């Protein structure tokens, strides 16, 4: 193996993330671009419908495009995880081999992503409902501004913290199901075991990757919208072109930095396995067992 597995600090893990991304930039961009290419025509078609004064058709196309965008993000994680795994363990990987190697995991990843999204939405709705109920009760009780404020903050912060903790606990479900197999419950239990006592690290990784993705998206879209405003004065045309530019901006930012988060999470998965299961020693022993002995050395023994 050209990569020596060992426990990595958070800064080393992030450095390894950018190292892999920089050295295999075209591979990761190509992996992210393939699913997004299926969605871009819908967003551009929605912009075209707006230009033709067909708002309902535009709304339908844009809505379907954004739904498929979420699906494409999940799908792109599957070959990205396979590519990171191969490269991190010293192998080689291309766009085509990444997809061909991992296509059996697509259905499981979509199912796991769907269930997590449904559960997260239900929990979020419960938090909003609970916060609203507590706010009404506190307001009726006339406890004073300080006590009222503290109760309201607690009603929002505590459930939100529990939801975030739960999401972080399940954060390795997709790398687990791609690299180890298994369905929803198996992947969730495995993720819970690997993430235990390391939620702060995965939170920092997610936060930094989300911040980078957000800055990139805002920069790309702001630049495109500024260029549109320089050349188009008609409001209807500006609105249609802006929708198209937003779609292009989402496409560009997604393929440019969309894979970074998946790379970091996959490396975190391997780091946790090294720390908790001695994966580095397992691979070392397996490599030694596969290495043929030197006949001369064997006869000397």
ZINOR-V339517 format. One record per helix or strand of 3 or more residues. SS is the DSSP state (a for helix, b for strand). FROM is the first residue (numbers start at 1). TO is the last residue. If there is no record, write none. Layout:
ss:SS from:FROM to:TO
ss:SS from:FROM to:TO
This chain:
ss:a from:10 to:23
ss:a from:25 to:51
ss:a from:55 to:88
ss:a from:95 to:141
ss:a from:145 to:169
ss:a from:173 to:180
ss:a from:184 to:195
ss:a from:199 to:231
ss:a from:235 to:277
ss:a from:279 to:290
ss:a from:295 to:300
